[in-house]
Amino acid sequence: MDRERSLRRPPVAALALFAISFVAVLAAGLTLTRGELVLPLDDAYIHFSLARTLADDHTYGLQPGVFSTPASSLVWPFALAAARALSLALDRTALVLGGLASASTALSLDRVLERAGLGDRARFVWLAVVIA
């Protein structure tokens, strides 16, 4: 039982570190932009445009009725298009999905490190480095 409990400590601590970092960076960004969620890369805007066209006009492209492949990701525009079809805000949905994907990556990495035989401290350090 102690072994099982100790195996949960590194990912829980790392996820707490991730949550604190995520909220701090988000709060700083929103403060600097006066509450507006700004996307630093043009890929995000391209994916949002592609998702809108997919959801609204059922076309995989940036213009309705004109097929094109502008995205750097194949799945992400479909996830965002599903959000748009559900009338969810694309920027907030992307933020939540990105946060969940990041947390899931940390949990997956912890499993790999645990199977490699790393102890609690080493696993936490690796997770903290990846999160940073």
N, CA, C and O of each residue as an XYZ file, in Angstrom:
528
protein
N       0.821     -1.196      0.000
C       0.000      0.000      0.000
C       0.864      1.258      0.000
O       0.558      2.218     -0.707
N       1.954      1.261      0.798
C       2.841      2.425      0.818
C       3.479      2.649     -0.542
O       3.646      3.787     -0.979
N       3.834      1.558     -1.207
C       4.445      1.669     -2.542
C       3.462      2.318     -3.508
O       3.842      3.204     -4.274
N       2.192      1.884     -3.480
C       1.181      2.471     -4.365
C       0.982      3.954     -4.058
O       0.870      4.765     -4.977
N       0.939      4.309     -2.792
C       0.735      5.692     -2.398
C       1.922      6.549     -2.848
O       1.734      7.671     -3.318
N       3.141      6.025     -2.705
C       4.314      6.807     -3.104
C       4.389      6.964     -4.617
O       4.951      7.946     -5.102
N       3.837      6.024     -5.370
C       3.844      6.138     -6.834
C       2.927      7.257     -7.306
O       3.080      7.752     -8.422
N       1.979      7.660     -6.474
C       1.073      8.740     -6.854
C       1.645     10.114     -6.539
O       1.198     11.105     -7.116
N       2.610     10.203     -5.651
C       3.128     11.498     -5.220
C       3.768     12.313     -6.339
O       3.396     13.475     -6.509
N       4.700     11.776     -7.106
C       5.322     12.617     -8.146
C       4.330     13.205     -9.143
O       4.407     14.402     -9.418
N       3.391     12.418     -9.707
C       2.488     13.053    -10.666
C       1.541     14.057    -10.020
O       1.206     15.068    -10.637
N       1.106     13.798     -8.799
C       0.216     14.747     -8.131
C       0.963     16.048     -7.862
O       0.430     17.131     -8.105
N       2.186     15.950     -7.364
C       2.986     17.148     -7.106
C       3.294     17.869     -8.414
O       3.232     19.097     -8.476
N       3.622     17.118     -9.452
C       3.933     17.725    -10.747
C       2.695     18.383    -11.346
O       2.793     19.468    -11.921
N       1.546     17.753    -11.221
C       0.316     18.354    -11.744
C      -0.053     19.611    -10.955
O      -0.586     20.565    -11.522
N       0.226     19.615     -9.661
C      -0.007     20.829     -8.870
C       0.918     21.942     -9.360
O       0.493     23.087     -9.509
N       2.176     21.604     -9.609
C       3.126     22.570    -10.150
C       2.656     23.073    -11.515
O       2.728     24.268    -11.800
N       2.175     22.157    -12.356
C       1.661     22.534    -13.669
C       0.469     23.482    -13.527
O       0.403     24.502    -14.213
N      -0.468     23.149    -12.642
C      -1.665     23.988    -12.460
C      -1.290     25.386    -11.990
O      -1.825     26.378    -12.484
N      -0.370     25.463    -11.037
C       0.066     26.766    -10.540
C       0.734     27.560    -11.661
O       0.459     28.748    -11.832
N       1.610     26.904    -12.423
C       2.294     27.572    -13.537
C       1.302     28.026    -14.599
O       1.394     29.144    -15.107
N       0.360     27.162    -14.929
C      -0.642     27.444    -15.955
C      -1.461     28.674    -15.568
O      -1.651     29.588    -16.371
N      -1.937     28.681    -14.335
C      -2.757     29.800    -13.858
C      -1.931     31.081    -13.787
O      -2.417     32.153    -14.148
N      -0.685     30.977    -13.324
C       0.169     32.169    -13.211
C       0.456     32.778    -14.579
O       0.370     33.994    -14.750
N       0.794     31.943    -15.547
C       1.086     32.449    -16.896
C      -0.181     33.018    -17.532
O      -0.134     34.065    -18.176
N      -1.305     32.338    -17.356
C      -2.572     32.831    -17.896
C      -2.948     34.168    -17.262
O      -3.350     35.097    -17.962
N      -2.817     34.265    -15.945
C      -3.152     35.514    -15.251
C      -2.239     36.651    -15.707
O      -2.703     37.768    -15.934
N      -0.954     36.372    -15.839
C      -0.016     37.400    -16.299
C      -0.358     37.842    -17.715
O      -0.356     39.036    -18.016
N      -0.648     36.892    -18.570
C      -1.002     37.217    -19.953
C      -2.276     38.044    -20.040
O      -2.339     39.022    -20.784
N      -3.285     37.650    -19.282
C      -4.547     38.396    -19.297
C      -4.379     39.786    -18.694
O      -5.033     40.736    -19.126
N      -3.515     39.905    -17.708
C      -3.248     41.224    -17.113
C      -2.563     42.127    -18.133
O      -2.931     43.291    -18.287
N      -1.572     41.587    -18.824
C      -0.823     42.387    -19.801
C      -1.661     42.779    -21.017
O      -1.397     43.801    -21.651
N      -2.672     41.967    -21.343
C      -3.509     42.254    -22.518
C      -4.871     42.824    -22.128
O      -5.786     42.893    -22.949
N      -4.990     43.229    -20.874
C      -6.239     43.805    -20.344
C      -7.436     42.868    -20.522
O      -8.530     43.292    -20.894
N      -7.198     41.591    -20.246
C      -8.268     40.609    -20.256
C      -8.530     39.922    -21.576
O      -9.420     39.076    -21.664
N      -7.782     40.262    -22.596
C      -7.987     39.632    -23.902
C      -7.035     38.460    -24.064
O      -5.836     38.578    -23.809
N      -7.582     37.328    -24.489
C      -6.762     36.144    -24.719
C      -6.092     36.287    -26.083
O      -6.761     36.229    -27.114
N      -4.781     36.472    -26.089
C      -4.029     36.704    -27.320
C      -3.228     35.455    -27.645
O      -2.629     34.838    -26.764
N      -3.224     35.097    -28.902
C      -2.500     33.914    -29.351
C      -1.197     34.340    -30.019
O      -1.219     35.124    -30.968
N      -0.067     33.836    -29.537
C       1.226     34.339    -30.014
C       1.673     33.789    -31.367
O       2.620     34.312    -31.954
N       1.030     32.772    -31.862
C       1.463     32.160    -33.119
C       0.359     32.233    -34.169
O      -0.826     32.139    -33.850
N       0.763     32.402    -35.414
C      -0.238     32.451    -36.480
C      -0.907     31.097    -36.695
O      -2.014     31.044    -37.229
N      -0.262     30.000    -36.292
C      -0.876     28.679    -36.429
C      -2.213     28.610    -35.704
O      -3.156     27.988    -36.194
N      -2.297     29.244    -34.543
C      -3.553     29.218    -33.793
C      -4.671     29.884    -34.588
O      -5.786     29.366    -34.650
N      -4.378     31.011    -35.184
C      -5.392     31.714    -35.982
C      -5.774     30.900    -37.218
O      -6.942     30.867    -37.604
N      -4.807     30.255    -37.826
C      -5.083     29.402    -38.987
C      -5.990     28.247    -38.565
O      -6.959     27.937    -39.257
N      -5.681     27.609    -37.432
C      -6.516     26.502    -36.959
C      -7.923     26.977    -36.614
O      -8.898     26.281    -36.895
N      -8.036     28.163    -36.003
C      -9.362     28.693    -35.676
C     -10.165     28.963    -36.947
O     -11.351     28.641    -37.010
N      -9.532     29.548    -37.949
C     -10.214     29.827    -39.209
C     -10.639     28.526    -39.890
O     -11.751     28.416    -40.405
N      -9.750     27.559    -39.882
C     -10.063     26.255    -40.475
C     -11.215     25.592    -39.718
O     -12.106     25.012    -40.337
N     -11.204     25.673    -38.395
C     -12.281     25.082    -37.593
C     -13.625     25.756    -37.885
O     -14.654     25.088    -37.983
N     -13.605     27.092    -38.024
C     -14.851     27.808    -38.348
C     -15.390     27.371    -39.706
O     -16.588     27.135    -39.859
N     -14.506     27.265    -40.684
C     -14.947     26.851    -42.019
C     -15.452     25.414    -41.998
O     -16.444     25.088    -42.650
N     -14.765     24.559    -41.248
C     -15.205     23.166    -41.120
C     -16.589     23.081    -40.480
O     -17.470     22.388    -40.988
N     -16.775     23.782    -39.372
C     -18.040     23.703    -38.637
C     -19.180     24.392    -39.380
O     -20.297     23.876    -39.428
N     -18.897     25.557    -39.958
C     -19.966     26.355    -40.566
C     -20.299     25.937    -41.993
O     -21.468     25.930    -42.380
N     -19.284     25.590    -42.775
C     -19.498     25.315    -44.203
C     -19.101     23.909    -44.629
O     -19.210     23.563    -45.805
N     -18.643     23.098    -43.685
C     -18.256     21.709    -43.954
C     -17.183     21.604    -45.036
O     -17.188     20.679    -45.848
N     -16.272     22.560    -45.030
C     -15.165     22.576    -45.990
C     -13.861     22.564    -45.220
O     -13.693     23.332    -44.273
N     -12.936     21.704    -45.612
C     -11.613     21.700    -45.005
C     -10.759     22.686    -45.779
O     -10.128     22.343    -46.779
N     -10.754     23.906    -45.297
C     -10.007     24.974    -45.943
C     -10.311     26.285    -45.252
O     -11.116     26.335    -44.322
N      -9.668     27.345    -45.706
C      -9.859     28.645    -45.076
C     -11.032     29.415    -45.666
O     -11.588     30.300    -45.015
N     -11.411     29.083    -46.898
C     -12.540     29.741    -47.545
C     -13.646     28.723    -47.780
O     -13.366     27.590    -48.170
N     -14.889     29.105    -47.551
C     -16.003     28.189    -47.787
C     -15.994     27.660    -49.224
O     -15.886     28.429    -50.179
N     -16.106     26.351    -49.360
C     -16.177     25.726    -50.672
C     -14.840     25.526    -51.374
O     -14.799     24.966    -52.469
N     -13.753     25.970    -50.768
C     -12.430     25.846    -51.386
C     -11.551     24.975    -50.493
O     -11.130     25.408    -49.421
N     -11.273     23.744    -50.936
C     -10.441     22.828    -50.162
C      -8.996     23.312    -50.149
O      -8.453     23.712    -51.179
N      -8.380     23.271    -48.966
C      -6.948     23.540    -48.847
C      -6.439     22.858    -47.585
O      -7.225     22.466    -46.722
N      -5.138     22.719    -47.482
C      -4.537     22.061    -46.316
C      -3.551     23.000    -45.636
O      -2.341     22.790    -45.721
N      -4.049     24.027    -44.967
C      -3.158     25.018    -44.365
C      -2.676     24.679    -42.959
O      -1.797     25.361    -42.432
N      -3.229     23.643    -42.345
C      -2.965     23.387    -40.931
C      -1.696     22.570    -40.712
O      -1.325     21.731    -41.532
N      -1.045     22.837    -39.591
C       0.129     22.064    -39.204
C      -0.263     20.843    -38.371
O       0.595     20.042    -38.002
N      -1.539     20.701    -38.078
C      -2.055     19.570    -37.321
C      -3.275     19.027    -38.055
O      -4.061     19.783    -38.624
N      -3.418     17.718    -38.034
C      -4.584     17.136    -38.702
C      -5.799     17.035    -37.786
O      -6.924     17.262    -38.233
N      -5.598     16.703    -36.526
C      -6.708     16.443    -35.610
C      -7.228     17.715    -34.938
O      -8.431     17.857    -34.721
N      -6.326     18.633    -34.612
C      -6.694     19.831    -33.851
C      -7.838     20.630    -34.484
O      -8.754     21.020    -33.760
N      -7.834     20.894    -35.796
C      -8.963     21.643    -36.379
C     -10.300     20.923    -36.223
O     -11.336     21.572    -36.075
N     -10.290     19.595    -36.255
C     -11.536     18.849    -36.087
C     -12.044     18.956    -34.638
O     -13.250     19.051    -34.407
N     -11.131     18.942    -33.680
C     -11.524     19.121    -32.279
C     -12.113     20.513    -32.077
O     -13.128     20.674    -31.399
N     -11.476     21.506    -32.664
C     -11.990     22.873    -32.547
C     -13.307     23.046    -33.306
O     -14.193     23.775    -32.858
N     -13.433     22.381    -34.447
C     -14.695     22.453    -35.207
C     -15.833     21.841    -34.399
O     -16.954     22.348    -34.422
N     -15.550     20.755    -33.685
C     -16.574     20.145    -32.826
C     -16.984     21.130    -31.729
O     -18.164     21.235    -31.393
N     -16.015     21.843    -31.179
C     -16.319     22.851    -30.158
C     -17.189     23.954    -30.747
O     -18.150     24.398    -30.118
N     -16.854     24.389    -31.939
C     -17.647     25.451    -32.586
C     -19.062     24.951    -32.867
O     -20.028     25.695    -32.699
N     -19.187     23.712    -33.288
C     -20.514     23.148    -33.546
C     -21.348     23.115    -32.261
O     -22.577     23.168    -32.310
N     -20.677     23.027    -31.125
C     -21.360     23.045    -29.830
C     -21.506     24.466    -29.277
O     -21.905     24.655    -28.128
N     -21.176     25.465    -30.111
C     -21.256     26.881    -29.749
C     -20.318     27.270    -28.608
O     -20.633     28.157    -27.816
N     -19.169     26.605    -28.527
C     -18.162     26.949    -27.529
C     -17.171     27.934    -28.140
O     -16.911     27.891    -29.343
N     -16.626     28.807    -27.328
C     -15.633     29.768    -27.802
C     -14.342     29.030    -28.152
O     -13.830     28.249    -27.351
N     -13.824     29.280    -29.344
C     -12.640     28.558    -29.802
C     -11.411     28.845    -28.949
O     -10.653     27.926    -28.636
N     -11.201     30.093    -28.569
C      -9.991     30.414    -27.806
C     -10.003     29.756    -26.435
O      -8.984     29.225    -25.995
N     -11.132     29.784    -25.763
C     -11.219     29.167    -24.439
C     -11.171     27.649    -24.535
O     -10.553     26.989    -23.699
N     -11.818     27.100    -25.548
C     -11.785     25.654    -25.747
C     -10.369     25.186    -26.026
O      -9.933     24.168    -25.489
N      -9.647     25.919    -26.862
C      -8.260     25.559    -27.165
C      -7.409     25.628    -25.906
O      -6.538     24.784    -25.698
N      -7.652     26.620    -25.070
C      -6.908     26.764    -23.821
C      -7.159     25.566    -22.904
O      -6.220     25.002    -22.341
N      -8.420     25.183    -22.757
C      -8.767     24.051    -21.887
C      -8.212     22.747    -22.458
O      -7.601     21.961    -21.734
N      -8.424     22.515    -23.755
C      -7.921     21.283    -24.364
C      -6.397     21.212    -24.318
O      -5.829     20.144    -24.088
N      -5.743     22.338    -24.535
C      -4.285     22.369    -24.453
C      -3.799     22.078    -23.047
O      -2.814     21.363    -22.865
N      -4.477     22.623    -22.053
C      -4.122     22.338    -20.662
C      -4.315     20.874    -20.312
O      -3.475     20.270    -19.645
N      -5.431     20.301    -20.768
C      -5.678     18.872    -20.514
C      -4.650     17.990    -21.227
O      -4.192     16.991    -20.672
N      -4.295     18.361    -22.446
C      -3.289     17.592    -23.182
C      -1.931     17.679    -22.495
O      -1.199     16.691    -22.438
N      -1.594     18.844    -21.979
C      -0.324     19.019    -21.276
C      -0.293     18.185    -19.995
O       0.698     17.514    -19.708
N      -1.367     18.231    -19.239
C      -1.435     17.444    -18.008
C      -1.372     15.953    -18.318
O      -0.719     15.196    -17.600
N      -2.039     15.532    -19.370
C      -2.014     14.124    -19.763
C      -0.617     13.694    -20.208
O      -0.208     12.558    -19.967
N       0.106     14.595    -20.851
C       1.488     14.307    -21.238
C       2.356     14.091    -20.011
O       3.181     13.179    -19.981
N       2.171     14.935    -18.990
C       2.933     14.783    -17.749
C       2.627     13.447    -17.082
O       3.537     12.786    -16.582
N       1.363     13.041    -17.068
C       1.003     11.753    -16.470
C       1.599     10.591    -17.264
O       2.069      9.613    -16.682
N       1.579     10.699    -18.573
C       2.171      9.649    -19.412
C       3.674      9.550    -19.190
O       4.223      8.453    -19.093
N       4.332     10.695    -19.110
C       5.769     10.708    -18.856
C       6.070     10.080    -17.505
O       7.049      9.346    -17.368
N       5.246     10.357    -16.511
C       5.462      9.756    -15.194
C       5.394      8.242    -15.272
O       6.192      7.552    -14.636
N       4.457      7.720    -16.039
C       4.346      6.254    -16.194
C       5.599      5.685    -16.836
O       6.096      4.641    -16.415
N       6.109      6.362    -17.848
C       7.334      5.905    -18.518
C       8.508      5.921    -17.544
O       9.280      4.965    -17.477
N       8.638      7.008    -16.792
C       9.745      7.129    -15.837
C       9.622      6.109    -14.713
O      10.627      5.566    -14.254
N       8.406      5.848    -14.273
C       8.188      4.858    -13.219
C       8.561      3.458    -13.723
O       9.183      2.681    -12.999
N       8.186      3.146    -14.941
C       8.533      1.833    -15.521
C      10.031      1.698    -15.752
O      10.569      0.591    -15.766
N      10.704      2.837    -15.932
C      12.160      2.808    -16.103
C      12.865      2.656    -14.764
O      14.090      2.543    -14.721
N      12.113      2.652    -13.676
C      12.678      2.413    -12.363
C      13.143      3.650    -11.617
O      13.843      3.527    -10.612
N      12.779      4.825    -12.072
C      13.182      6.035    -11.365
C      12.390      6.189    -10.071
O      11.208      5.851    -10.011
N      13.047      6.698     -9.049
C      12.404      6.931     -7.762
C      11.549      8.185     -7.789
O      11.495      8.906     -8.785
N      10.886      8.423     -6.670
C       9.967      9.559     -6.565
C      10.643     10.896     -6.880
O      10.139     11.677     -7.688
N      11.769     11.149     -6.248
C      12.441     12.439     -6.446
C      12.877     12.630     -7.887
O      12.660     13.694     -8.467
N      13.485     11.618     -8.466
C      13.959     11.726     -9.850
C      12.789     11.945    -10.805
O      12.876     12.751    -11.731
N      11.703     11.226    -10.573
C      10.522     11.401    -11.432
C       9.967     12.807    -11.306
O       9.621     13.430    -12.310
N       9.876     13.318    -10.071
C       9.364     14.672     -9.890
C      10.265     15.697    -10.574
O       9.775     16.624    -11.218
N      11.567     15.533    -10.437
C      12.498     16.468    -11.076
C      12.304     16.447    -12.588
O      12.229     17.505    -13.213
N      12.220     15.265    -13.182
C      11.996     15.173    -14.627
C      10.682     15.832    -15.027
O      10.626     16.587    -15.998
N       9.639     15.543    -14.279
C       8.332     16.137    -14.584
C       8.376     17.647    -14.448
O       7.814     18.359    -15.280
N       9.033     18.144    -13.417
C       9.142     19.597    -13.212
C       9.914     20.247    -14.355
O       9.552     21.331    -14.813
N      10.977     19.589    -14.816
C      11.764     20.129    -15.934
C      10.907     20.176    -17.189
O      10.909     21.183    -17.897
N      10.189     19.126    -17.472
C       9.339     19.092    -18.668
C       8.234     20.142    -18.569
O       7.939     20.818    -19.555
N       7.628     20.286    -17.408
C       6.571     21.273    -17.207
C       7.117     22.683    -17.378
O       6.469     23.540    -17.978
N       8.316     22.920    -16.846
C       8.918     24.241    -16.973
C       9.187     24.551    -18.427
O       9.696     25.626    -18.745
